[in-house]
Amino acid sequence: MADVVPIKITVVDQKGTCVAKHKVGDEFVCDGFTPAGVCVEAFHALYPSLWNMFLGGSFPWADEDGAVRIVCPDGKNPVTFELRPIKEQE
């Protein structure tokens, strides 16, 4: 596997009842493999953005530090995740 920039995944908003029990403040680190505890449906939504960020890509709508927000596909109980590249000094 290519060297990847690890990404911190943080739950920043959650409405309704998440069946995976994600809640605001939950954090995971993804370094190229699915982090334990992340809902597979949410990970499916995060995956394209994660790979872009792993390989040094960016988004025009990202924060200054490269963070982006992605919402899981459950429209009735949405969970919003923030993806933030982990810099070496963190």
C-alpha positions in Angstrom: 0.0 0.0 0.0 1.2 3.5 -0.8 2.2 5.8 2.1 -0.9 7.6 3.2 -1.6 10.6 5.3 -3.6 9.4 8.3 -7.0 11.0 8.7 -8.8 11.7 12.0 -12.5 11.1 11.7 -14.6 13.0 14.2 -18.4 12.9 14.7 -19.4 16.6 14.8 -23.2 16.3 14.5 -25.8 13.6 15.0 -29.6 13.8 14.6 -32.2 11.2 15.4 -31.1 7.7 16.5 -27.9 6.3 14.9 -28.2 2.5 14.7 -24.4 2.3 15.0 -24.6 4.5 18.2 -22.2 7.2 16.8 -22.4 10.3 18.9 -20.8 13.8 18.8 -17.2 13.6 19.9 -16.5 10.1 18.7 -13.1 9.9 17.1 -11.4 7.4 14.9 -8.1 7.4 13.0 -8.0 5.9 9.5 -4.6 5.0 8.0 -5.8 3.1 5.0 -7.9 0.5 6.7 -11.5 0.6 8.1 -11.3 1.8 11.7 -13.0 -0.5 14.2 -16.4 0.8 15.3 -17.2 2.9 12.2 -20.6 2.0 10.6 -20.0 0.3 7.3 -22.6 2.5 5.6 -21.0 5.7 6.9 -17.5 4.4 5.9 -18.9 3.7 2.4 -19.8 7.4 2.2 -16.5 8.6 3.6 -14.3 6.3 1.5 -13.9 8.4 -1.7 -13.0 11.5 0.3 -10.6 9.5 2.6 -8.7 8.2 -0.4 -8.4 11.6 -2.0 -7.0 12.9 1.3 -4.7 9.9 1.9 -2.9 10.6 -1.3 -2.5 14.3 -0.6 -5.5 15.6 -2.5 -7.7 18.5 -1.4 -11.2 20.0 -1.9 -12.0 23.6 -2.9 -14.6 23.7 0.0 -12.1 22.4 2.7 -11.2 24.4 5.7 -7.7 26.0 5.7 -6.2 23.0 7.4 -7.8 20.6 4.8 -10.7 19.4 6.9 -14.0 18.5 5.2 -17.4 17.3 6.5 -19.3 14.3 5.1 -22.8 13.1 6.1 -23.7 9.5 6.3 -26.5 8.2 4.0 -29.2 7.8 6.6 -31.4 10.7 5.8 -33.7 10.2 8.8 -30.8 10.0 11.3 -27.9 11.8 9.8 -24.4 11.7 11.3 -21.9 14.3 10.2 -18.3 13.4 10.2 -15.3 15.7 9.9 -12.2 14.3 8.1 -9.0 16.1 9.1 -5.5 15.1 7.9 -3.2 14.4 10.8 0.0 16.4 10.5 3.3 14.8 11.6 3.5 17.0 14.8 0.1 15.9 16.1 
